[in-house]
């Protein structure tokens, strides 16, 4: 039975498999991202909370997704370059993946089942939906795309 994000792996932007068990003992924020979205400036807020809490055992895992009005059209390398140039991100960036539908990555199927959205729907509605994961790999909370990273610092602190 799957009960932890630590039971999954995913490709980083270089195409290398990353075992999420490598993050055991860390608090995670998993976010589906896009480079051409009105919410893209949230990268700045994500980097700010990463800088603030990383040394305390906090990681952000960014998963680019092109399922919302094709706002992430680039290659993995182009996405990484954009994130570095525009926002100087230091947190891990993964390969582009699907969060909804038949081809949704198994990690996202798990996240949605553990923390459904409003009215119990599991579907991810837009870019920058965020999932807070505790040190044991369990889903603690799901946050709407419009929720600014700074608005969840108290929840992060509670898990650290």
KAFENGI-V623888 format. One record per pair of residues at least 24 apart in sequence whose ideal C-beta (glycine too) atoms are under 6 Angstrom apart, sorted by the first residue. I is the first residue (numbers start at 1). J is the second residue. D is the distance in whole Angstrom. If there is no record, write none. Layout:
i=I j=J d=D
i=I j=J d=D
//
This chain:
i=2 j=110 d=6
i=4 j=137 d=3
i=5 j=133 d=5
i=5 j=137 d=5
i=6 j=137 d=4
i=8 j=107 d=4
i=10 j=94 d=5
i=10 j=107 d=6
i=11 j=95 d=4
i=12 j=94 d=5
i=13 j=76 d=4
i=13 j=80 d=5
i=13 j=93 d=5
i=13 j=95 d=6
i=23 j=59 d=6
i=25 j=135 d=5
i=26 j=57 d=5
i=26 j=59 d=5
i=27 j=58 d=5
i=27 j=135 d=6
i=27 j=159 d=4
i=27 j=160 d=5
i=28 j=59 d=5
i=28 j=61 d=6
i=28 j=133 d=4
i=29 j=60 d=5
i=29 j=130 d=6
i=29 j=132 d=6
i=30 j=61 d=5
i=30 j=131 d=5
i=31 j=62 d=5
i=31 j=130 d=5
i=32 j=63 d=5
i=32 j=65 d=4
i=32 j=99 d=5
i=32 j=129 d=6
i=33 j=62 d=5
i=33 j=64 d=5
i=34 j=71 d=4
i=34 j=72 d=4
i=34 j=127 d=4
i=35 j=72 d=6
i=35 j=79 d=6
i=35 j=82 d=5
i=36 j=71 d=4
i=37 j=71 d=4
i=37 j=127 d=5
i=39 j=127 d=6
i=39 j=128 d=5
i=39 j=145 d=6
i=42 j=128 d=5
i=43 j=87 d=4
i=44 j=87 d=6
i=45 j=148 d=6
i=45 j=149 d=4
i=45 j=150 d=6
i=46 j=149 d=5
i=47 j=87 d=6
i=47 j=89 d=5
i=49 j=149 d=5
i=50 j=91 d=5
i=53 j=156 d=6
i=56 j=160 d=5
i=60 j=91 d=4
i=61 j=92 d=5
i=62 j=93 d=5
i=63 j=94 d=5
i=63 j=97 d=6
i=64 j=96 d=4
i=65 j=99 d=5
i=67 j=98 d=6
i=67 j=100 d=6
i=68 j=126 d=5
i=68 j=127 d=5
i=99 j=124 d=4
i=100 j=124 d=5
i=114 j=139 d=4
i=115 j=139 d=5
i=115 j=142 d=4
i=134 j=159 d=5
//
